[in-house]
Amino acid sequence: MSKMPPAPRSRVNRRDFLRAATAAAVAPMIVPRHVVARSQTTPPSDRITLASIGVGRMGGGHVRGFLKMPDVRYLAICDVRQETLQKAKAAVDQQYGDSSCGAYTDFRDVLARPDIDAVVIAPGERWHPLIGIEAARRGKHMYCEKPLSVTLAEGLALREAVQKYGVVFQWGTQQRSSQNYRLTAELVRNGYIGDVKTVMIGSAGGGTPKPEPPETLKDPPPGFDYDRWLGPSPYVPYSDVRVSLTWLFIRDYGLGCLGGAWGIHDLDAAQFFLDTDDTTPVEIEGRARYYEDIRDVPYSWTVEQKYANGATVIHMDLVTAKRRAKQFELGGMASLVTGSKGWIWVSRQGVRTEPESLATTVIGPNEKRVLLSDDHKQNFLDAVRKRAQPISPITAAVHAETMCQQSDIAMQLQRKLRWDPKAERFVNDEQANRMLSRAIRAPWSYTI
């Protein structure tokens, strides 16, 4: 990344205090709901000042969500599309009744502002590590959308920056802030289904895909900075197909339903259930069927990832999952956790269990509990204020992303791979290890 001048120094004030959350200070803590509830009349001097970088498909929803929160004041919006940028700015201006919200096309101009406490990072994942590293360097706390990165090496660089500069990092895997998923985690961790054997995941995908239309190459439309949209990824000529949601299924930008288009949510949930945020599976094996047009990622797959203790995550597209276990007929993308004494099916729509009584279990005060969070965004704001660990911290993000990258590489190589969780590399397989990183376009770099 091209170097930026150091942020201006100023006397210690509230914002400096917020930025001073050091890695040592960011420790897990459970805060009762009544303590962290914010007043509907939060004084302006006590609001967290916020900026959003990337305000399209996912980022626009974040702007609308944070705008409703009384303890936030939006100061800036950033996007590479003028139409999207101005629409988001107008929403902020309408909310506050003025026109003071800044509008930017270069994220570095946003991060250089000393009056911004935190940023929401929500462009495509090819940008997440670059923006996140610069945000950390500038002392900005961040709410970063999933997935974490295009390759594991980029995610590791972001983790290093977050830990080095001591900022609060919340990952956008909001299922951790769902009662369904928290209950499942607590049931599993307290042994209600016995020893866990498998976590089956039914992601989006599967079936016979419809082909994408051929690319028609042309100049980018006015008001769209296509070169910045590509960012660190290889240069290719512009086409409308490439910059539509099809980009999610092009390896230079994402891994399709295996990763950011859904799978990363439930891989993260599996880690959450098993209380394995500090590690990853050690054996990976999978098979896949791939798109054969502009898209080049799997549309149908089965991956088995085994932990050192023998528990196994079986990640499948939903069509395959329905053939594998009848519980997936209950509907939608979901996870099925099976133990020696029962099972739990969980999705955003609900929880089913065997035995049925598990679904209404009340976890006791002396049992294992997960961090209480009913609102992912509010959990982030509370973590910034309290200098606390949020429910989806950077360590969890890196290890769930690791599982996604392990899966993709094993399927490409079509062989079983072994993984060293401490070294964060494949064991005795340099071909696989080379696939953990990629060359990126100048002038960008992941220098911390």
NORNOR-V942513 format. One line per field, one symbol per residue. phi: phi as a letter, one per 40 degrees, with the letter a starting at -180 (. if undefined). psi: psi as a letter, one per 20 degrees, with the letter a starting at -180 (. if undefined). burial: + if it has 16 or more other ideal C-beta (glycine too) atoms within 10 Angstrom, else -. Layout:
phi: ???
psi: ???
burial: ???
This chain:
phi: .ccbcccccaccbdccccccccdcccbcabbddcccccccbdddcbcccbbbbgbcdcccccdccccccccbbcbabbacbcccdcccccccccccgabcccbbbbcccccccccbcabbbacccccdccccccccdcgccabbccccacbcdcccccddcccccgccbbcccccccbddcccddcccccgcbgcccabcbbcchggccccccccbcacccdgbccccccfccccaccaccccccddcbbdcbabgccbccadcdcccccccccfbdcaacbbbaaaabbcbbccbbcbaabbbbbcccgcbcbbbccccccccaccccchgcabbbbbcbiabbbaccibbbbcdcccbcbccccccbbdcabacccdcccccccfbcccbcccccccccdcccdcccccccfacbbbbcccfaccfacccccccaacbccccabcc
psi: pqqqqqqqqrqpaghhghijorhhhnqpqppqhhhipqqilpqhijqppqqpookcgghhhgghghhipikqophqqpqiphggghggghggghgikakipqpqiohhhgiipijphqqpokaqihigggggghgghjkpqpopqrrhrhrhhhhhgggggghgikqpppqkmihhjphghgggghgghjjhjbppgqopporrrraoqpqqqqpoprqqqqjonhghghcirqpqqqqhghjaihhhkphiiakbhhdhighhghgghggggilkhjarqippprqrpqqkbhqkrqipqpppoprhjiqppopqrhgghhhhphhiiiqrprqoppaijarpppaihapqroqhhhhjpoprhjrpqrppoiohghhgghhggilrprhmrhgggghghghghgggghhgilqpqqpohgilqqolnhghhhiirqqrqqjqrkp.
burial: +-------------+--++-+----+----+----+-+--------++++++++++-+++-++--++-+-+++++++++++--++-+++-+++-------++++--++-++++--++++++++++++++++++++++++++++++++++++++++++++++++-++++++++++++++-++++++++++--++--+-+++++++++--+--+--+----+---+-+--+++++----++-+++--+++++++++++++++++++++++++++++-++-++++++++-++++--++-+++++++++++---++++++++++++--+-++----+++++++--++++++---+++----++---+------++-+--++++++++++++++++++++++++++++++++++++++---+-+-+--+-+--+--++-++-+-+---+-+--
